[in-house]
Amino acid sequence: MPASLLALPLSGGAEGPATFLGLPYPFWQTLNFLGFIALLVWLLRKPLVQFFENRRLGVAETLRKAEEDRDRAQAVAREIGERLVKIEAEIEALRLHAREQAEVEEKEIAARAVEESERVAARTRAELDARVRSARNELTAYAADLAVELARELVVKNVTPDDETRLVAEGVKSLAGDAR
């Protein structure tokens, strides 16, 4: 635009609204604004397209990473779930094994208790038998002593000096007959 055109007055004064080249000033302002916008679009088109493409790619990459992270998190969750199931199965197996061991130990303890009670009973029976034999022996010895004592008393009361002489003679005769 030539500089002389720029120097024209903006207001029309008494003539009416301001014009430029015969067209009203708001028309030129609108045309200038549209030209400026067109120039901006033309100049910024490549950078804006590139910015939005980069932004779209960045969002797509972020979504892809988020999906990968979600997939990894789901895989980890599945793995943890499987581990928990395995751990629960191991715990149950340990409980069952412990229960079985407890039952086996209980049976072993009961069997040992029965064996020990039988040993104690056998020892007690043997000790009682020994005491009974000892008491019988003592009783037999006491009865023999008592019988000897009673026999002595009977001999002292009933055997006369003539019986003593006759018994001695018979004893000598029997010794003499055995010696031959």
Secondary structure as GFF3:
##gff-version 3
##sequence-region A 1 180
A	DSSP	alpha_helix	3	6	.	.	.	ID=ss1
A	DSSP	three_ten_helix	13	15	.	.	.	ID=ss2
A	DSSP	beta_strand	19	20	.	.	.	ID=ss3
A	DSSP	beta_strand	23	24	.	.	.	ID=ss4
A	DSSP	alpha_helix	25	158	.	.	.	ID=ss5
A	DSSP	alpha_helix	161	179	.	.	.	ID=ss6
###
